């Protein structure tokens, strides 16, 4: 099954603005398939090919004479010495859309990109499939709980049954798994984790103890939607806190984990400083934490955390697909226990979002939003409760009940 990716249009725009385009993202999110479609007229080489990789490493000065631009170089992280050669060509020819690059590991590439190709390269971080993409929704506007957004979004809306939401949460968004419903879910993720540990963690991140790292991933997955407590994770895994910090940075750079920062300014000194941890694919998190079926997951102790993780990841996808690299997202929690699950900052306005897995929100769910009125220099925008209710309705004032189908 073919899924139209919302990032397609963004990559085409970047290719008209920059000499090179780099698409990063977690392993198997569809980077190669997407770039082959967008750059169909360019040549193609993959550095998974050992002979090509050897040529790229040992003969980088002549590599692009044998493989002239426009060219798509897949898995470019294996040959970072190609970046200076790309710079030389771009500076000489000054043409747009000459190089299309993909790679799974930001930590293996971004230093080289920033040093060699600053101002010459457009970057897109491709996420897993979104619900919009899975249901064939063409709207690619980043989510924002405003009237304009909802009017645009409601022009094209798919009915998503309650059971389908939990199927999607449990399955996750990796394209190959979504396109092949007959695939064994556990076997897919077992192979995915094995490949990630052997190809990325061992080779590129130089982590010696893969068993400990897998345990670290599992503990992190069990905390999705929670405040990050590295000291506790380190104790549970039996590693130092310094190692836990380094390993967490690997999960973040691998695009498997997102750290949501707390909102802070001079007037909010009583807010917490600790970020919240989210796995970016709920299917992978469910596999690691052994929630083996959608029914077990939706009735389990982590159902609320997984629903919150799903909503946050869907909103992140809408921004990532639009080419936005620095997400304007925060959460609010102060020492008095008052909290708002998600804040989206846009144009000096904070848009508050609560996330509830039930289908019967009340005005008490948005009561905390009034805290934002006390923040000088910021306006409180419209907000709402994202939940499993089926219709967009007013809850209190301008705040809405927001069905997941409108994310």
Secondary structure, DSSP 8 states (H G I E B T S, - for coil): -----THHHHHHHHHHH-SEEEEE-STTSSHHHHHHHHTTTSEEEETTSHHHHHHHHH-HHHHHHHS-SSEEEETGGGGTTHHHHHHHHHHHH--SS-EEEEES-GGGTHHHHHHH-TTTEEEEE--S--HHHHTT---------SHHHHHHHTTS-----HHHHHHHHHH---HHHHH-TTS-HHHHHHHHHHHIIIIIITTTS--S-HHHHHHHHHHHHHTTTEE--HHHHHHHHT--HHHHHHHHHHHHHTTSEEEE-B---TT-TTB----EEEES-HHHHHHHTT--SHHHHHTSTTHHHHHHHHHHHHHHHHHHTTT--S--EEEEEBTTS-EEEEEEEETTEEEEEEE-SSS---GGGGGGGGGGGGSTT-EE---EEEES-SS-EEEETTEEEEEGGG-
